[in-house]
Structures are given as C-alpha cells and as structure tokens.
Amino acid sequence: MKKLTALTFAAVLFAPAAWGGGAADSITAVDPYVRAVPPGQPATGAFMVLQNSDAKAHVLVKADNAASKVTELHGHVNEGGVMKMRPVKQIDLPAKGEAKLQPGGLHVMLIDLKQPLKAGDTVAITLTFEDGSTKEVSAPVRHPAGMMMSH
C-alpha cells in the first residue's frame, strides 16, 4: 500500500510537466519573430516578450527549433567596453512580470541554419521551462528594414 501511495504521489507531482502544463501555461509569447538574414549568414536571432501571468517566478532554461542545428539562449555582456553576445544558462521570468528578448539584449540564437530563412517563413520554437513544461511559439521571419518601419 505504501508503494502504491508513493507512486500515486509521484504521478501527481510530475504529471503537470509531462502533460505540457506547469510554467508553460502561465507564459505568453508576445510578438515573436526571427530576424531574416542574407543568404550565407549562418545564424540569426529570435525575439519576443515573454509575459508571466503567474504569481510565481519561472525560468526559461532551453529553446529548440528545426531550422538550425544549434539553439542557445543568449545575452549581451560588456567586456572592456565592447558588447559581446554570450550564451546564458537561463532567462528569468519574474512573477506577474516579463522578460524582453530583443536585439542587443536577451534573445534566442539560431546557429548553423539548415537553409536560408526569408521574410514570410515561419519558425516553430519550443521553449522549455524549469519544471520541464514546454510551449511552442510560431515565429514569423521578418526582414530588419520591415521591422524598423513597423515599430
């Protein structure tokens, strides 16, 4: 009986992450997009605002997509007066707050593109949170000049 109770407890404890619930349910991706790059450019960035409607903070720990061989969470750091992109282990999503993934700041890096991405394409990006829950975001590819005119 104790073994059955422990298994039931474990099932209830881990079920939300396995069913796609959990942190992912309280996160909304606003205005996601991938920056179009010239042919031959091996990498690009994905940007969006991640809004957390939960009273509890959450953490984005991983991103993945099928358009590139490598996907990393990135940020910019100032090294000796020079801004450089660097991978980050996580992106914090404060309770009832947001994290802005934007050019020059935090973003999702798509490295070693499998084929050129052009304006009008769409990239499905899977975001994974600290509890293992996931959210798929559909990010249209936009040309940088078009982005500047639309904002």
C-alpha positions in Angstrom: 0.0 0.0 0.0 2.8 2.4 0.9 4.4 1.7 -2.5 1.1 2.5 -4.3 0.7 5.8 -2.4 4.3 6.8 -3.2 3.7 6.0 -6.9 0.4 8.0 -6.9 2.1 10.9 -5.2 5.0 10.8 -7.8 2.4 10.7 -10.6 0.6 13.7 -9.3 3.8 15.6 -8.6 5.3 15.1 -12.1 2.1 15.0 -14.2 1.8 18.7 -15.0 5.2 18.8 -16.7 4.5 15.6 -18.6 1.2 16.9 -19.9 2.6 20.3 -21.0 1.0 22.3 -18.1 3.0 23.9 -15.4 5.0 27.0 -16.0 4.2 26.9 -19.8 0.6 27.6 -19.0 1.3 30.9 -17.4 3.7 32.2 -20.0 2.6 34.1 -23.1 4.9 34.9 -26.0 4.0 38.4 -27.4 5.1 39.4 -30.9 7.6 36.6 -31.6 9.8 36.9 -34.7 13.0 35.7 -36.2 15.3 38.2 -38.0 15.7 37.5 -41.7 19.4 37.4 -42.7 21.2 37.5 -46.1 21.8 34.1 -47.8 25.0 32.5 -46.4 24.6 34.1 -43.0 25.0 31.1 -40.6 23.0 32.4 -37.7 20.1 34.7 -36.6 18.1 35.6 -33.6 14.6 35.1 -32.4 12.9 37.8 -30.3 9.7 38.2 -28.3 8.3 39.4 -25.0 7.7 36.6 -22.5 4.9 37.6 -20.1 4.4 35.6 -16.9 0.8 35.8 -15.5 1.7 33.6 -12.5 2.2 34.9 -9.0 5.3 32.7 -9.0 8.5 33.4 -10.9 9.5 31.0 -13.7 12.7 30.3 -15.7 13.2 29.7 -19.4 16.0 27.0 -19.5 16.1 25.9 -23.1 14.9 26.6 -26.6 14.9 24.4 -29.7 13.8 24.7 -33.3 14.1 22.7 -36.5 15.5 25.5 -38.7 19.0 25.4 -37.1 21.4 22.8 -35.8 22.1 24.6 -32.6 19.7 26.7 -30.5 21.0 28.8 -27.5 19.7 31.3 -25.0 21.9 34.4 -25.4 22.5 37.7 -23.8 24.9 40.6 -24.3 27.8 41.4 -21.9 30.1 44.4 -21.7 33.7 43.1 -21.9 36.2 46.0 -21.7 33.8 48.4 -23.3 32.9 46.0 -26.1 29.4 44.4 -26.2 29.6 40.7 -26.9 27.0 38.0 -27.3 27.3 35.1 -24.8 25.2 32.0 -24.1 23.2 32.3 -20.8 22.0 29.3 -18.7 18.5 30.7 -18.2 16.2 33.6 -18.7 14.3 34.7 -15.5 10.6 35.4 -15.8 9.6 37.4 -12.8 6.2 36.8 -11.1 3.5 38.9 -12.8 6.3 40.3 -15.0 8.0 39.9 -18.3 11.3 39.3 -20.0 12.1 41.2 -23.2 14.0 39.2 -25.7 15.2 41.9 -28.1 18.1 42.9 -30.3 21.1 44.0 -28.2 19.7 42.1 -25.2 18.5 38.6 -24.2 17.4 36.5 -27.2 17.2 33.0 -28.7 20.1 32.3 -31.0 19.6 30.0 -34.0 23.1 28.8 -35.0 24.2 26.9 -38.1 21.0 27.4 -40.1 20.0 24.4 -42.2 18.7 26.5 -45.0 18.3 30.3 -45.6 15.4 31.9 -43.8 13.5 34.5 -45.8 10.8 37.0 -44.8 7.4 35.3 -44.7 8.8 31.9 -43.5 7.8 30.8 -40.0 10.0 29.1 -37.4 8.4 26.9 -34.7 10.4 27.4 -31.5 9.9 25.2 -28.5 10.6 26.9 -25.1 11.3 24.7 -22.1 10.8 25.9 -18.6 12.3 24.9 -15.2 9.6 22.3 -14.5 10.1 20.6 -17.8 6.9 22.0 -19.3 7.1 23.3 -22.9 5.4 25.9 -25.1 5.7 26.0 -28.9 5.9 29.5 -30.3 5.3 30.2 -34.0 7.7 33.0 -35.0 7.4 34.6 -38.5 10.7 35.6 -40.2 10.9 39.4 -40.7 13.3 41.5 -42.7 15.1 44.0 -40.4 14.1 47.0 -42.6 10.4 46.0 -42.4 10.7 45.6 -38.6 12.0 49.1 -38.2 9.2 50.6 -40.2 6.5 48.6 -38.4 7.5 49.7 -34.9 
